[in-house]
Amino acid sequence: MLRTLLLPGLLLCSALGLQAQDTINVACNSAISGTYCYTNNDEHTWLWQNECGAGILLQFISGTLEAAPYDHLAIYDGPDDLAPVLYMNPSTPATTDLAGLQFAGGSGALFMKMTSNATNCCATNGLLPTDGTWAWHWTAGTTIVGVGTVAPGDFRIWPNPATDVLTMQLPAAATGPVDIRIVDALGRVVLRKQHAGSGGETATLQLHGLAPGAYSAEVRGPHWSRTTRLQIAH
């Protein structure tokens, strides 16, 4: 990607990526949290860097965004916007719900940029719900490349948004057979798998044939259950 730089008396073209306004370095095997409430006609960029250079995980706790082409969000697996794309917000629906989305990068850095138009932003609510403020959790790990450190009691999925294959980190309670389900927005079970193992293991699901959209990923045992939001992309 070529960028045009204006200097007094000069017109230069550069292949350098966009530089981040906020650069955050995170120590090995640690985690940070952050929030952002974007405004109208806003432009902002972030760069998260793992000091170990190992895999990293960005998890959105909450947040909404007026969908493209009005307001735009992109996340890259690398130090700038020349790196491979992990996410670009879809053109529908009118408002994109970011809560529950996770982005795993293996480069040791994640770059995020957003731009907004003159209407409907977090700061004014507009068409967005009152939970429009973005809140995220960022983990720098060394034990699972591209995913980050996963605590033994957690239930996590990646990638999210997913396309063909989904991986689940089962919670500590998952001792013995568990029932794994993918449920669509109407509450219908569209994919089901039985997994026999122990807590902390991973399980994979093939998502071929499922239409893009919003789903729930569920894991159930005899006396417990875990659910998280899943987005399936093209």
N, C-alpha and C positions, 0 to 999 in steps of 0.2 A: 504494500500500500504506500503510495507516494503522498506526502503532505507538503503543502505550499507554505513557506515561511516568508513573512514580509519584514524586511529590514530597511533602514534608510538607504535609498538608492539601489537596493538589491532585491531580486526575486529568486528565492532558492527553493529547490525541491528536495525533500528529505524522506527517507524510508524509515525513519525512527518512529516508534510507537508513541502514542499519547502518554504524557507524564501525569502521574497521579497527584491530585491535590492533597489527599490524605495517605500517608505511607505508614503502615503499622507493622513493626517487627515483633514477632511472638517467639518466646523462648521455647526450646525443645520440650515436648510432652507437657504443654501447658495450654490454657484456653483463655479467651477474652470474650467479652460481649460488647455490643454497641447498638446505638439507635440513630435514626435519621428521619426527619420529617421534611419532605421536599416541598418546595414552593413553586409558584407559577414561573415559567420561563427560567427554570433552574437547570444548571449543568454541574455535575459533580462526579468525581472519580476517586476510587479507592484502590490501594495496593496493599494486600496482606502478604507478608513474607515469613516463612518458617526459617528460623535461624539454623535449623538442622539441615535444611534443604530437602526434607523428606515430604511425604504425602500430607495433604491438608484437607480439612472438611469445613465448609461453610453451611450453616443451618439457619434458615429463616424461622424465627419464633412467631412473628406476626408481620403484617404489612400488606397494603394494597396499592395498586398502581393502575391508573387509567391506561387501557391497553393501547398498543401500537396501532396506527401510526401517530397517535396523539402524544403519549408519553412513552419513553423507551428505556429499557434496561437490558444491559448485556454483561455477561460474565465470561472471563477468559481464563484458561489454564496456563498462566504465565505472567510476566511482569508488565505487559501492556496489551493494547488492543490489536497487536499483530499475532498474538498467540492463538492456539486453537479455541474455538467458541464452545463453551459449555451450555450457555443459555442465552436466548433472546426472547423477550416476552411476546406471546402470540397476539394475533390481530383480533381474536375474539376470545372470550366475551368482552363486554365494554369495560369491565374492571377485572384486573388480574389479582387473584389472591395468592400472596407469596408464602403464607404461613404453611410450614411443614416441608417446603422445598429444601433439598440438600444438594450441594455441589461439591464433588470430590475431585481434587486436582493432584496430579503426581509430579508437577514441576517444582514444587516448593514455593510457589507463589500463586495468588489469585488476583486478577485485576477486574474491577467492576466499574462501569460507567452508566450514568443515567442522564437523560435530558427530558424536559417537560415543556408543554406548550403554555398558553396563557390562561387556561381554564382547568378546573377540577384537579386540585392537588391535595396533598395531605394537610397543608397548613390551613386551607380554607374549607376542608371537608368536601365541598362541592358534591359530586356524585359518589364520593368515596364514603364508606362507613367510618365511624368514629375510631376504629382501630387501624386507621390508615398509616400510622407511624410504623416505620420499619424497625424491627428488632432482630438481631442476629447473634449467633454464637459461633465462634471460630476456634477450631482445634488444630494445634500443630503436633503431629505425632510422628513416631519413628517405627512403630510396631506393625502397622498395616499400611503399606505404600498406597497412596492415592485416596485413603479413607481417613486416616488419623487414628488416634488412640480411642478405642471403644471400651468404655467401662463395662465390667462383667454383668452388671444388672440392666444394661440398656437394651432397648429394642430399636434398631436402626435399619434403614434401607438405603441402597444406593445402586445406580445413580437415580436421582429424582430431580427433574423429569427423567423417565426411563423410555427406552425404545423397544429393544428386543429381549433383553435379559435383565432381571431384577435380582439383586443379592440382598439377603436379610441377615442381620446379626441377631440371633435369638437371645431372649432375656435369660437371666439366671434361673428363672422359674421353669424353663423349658426342659424338664427332666422327663424322659420317656416320650411317647408319641404325642405330637402336637398337630393341630389342624390349621393349615395356612390357607387363607382365602383372599381373593381380590374381589371387592364389591364395587359395583358401579354407583352412579349418583342416584339411581332409583332404588337402591338397596338390594339389587339382585347379585347373587354370587356368580361371577363370570369365569372364575378360575379357582380351582381347589387342589390342594396337594397335602398329602400326609407325610410328616417327617418324624423319624424316630432317631433321637439323639440326646445330647445333654446340653445344659445351658451354656451359652457363650459360643456355640457352634454357628456356622453360617449355612444357609440354604439358598438355592437358586431357583428361579421360576422363569420359564419361557413365556414371553408375552405376545408371541406371534398371533395375529388375528384380532387383537383387542384394538378397538378404535381409539384414536387420540381423545383425551379428555380427563376429567377429574374422577379419581377412584379412592377407595380406602384399602389399605393393606392390613390384614388382621392375622394375628396368631392366637390360637386358643388352646388352653389345656383344660383338664377336668374341673379346676377350681379358679381359673384366672384367665384373663385375656389382655391383649395389647393391640392398639389400633393406631395407625398413623396415616396421614394423607399421602396420596400418590398421584402424580401427574404423568400421564402417558403422552408422549409427543410423537410426531411423525418419524 
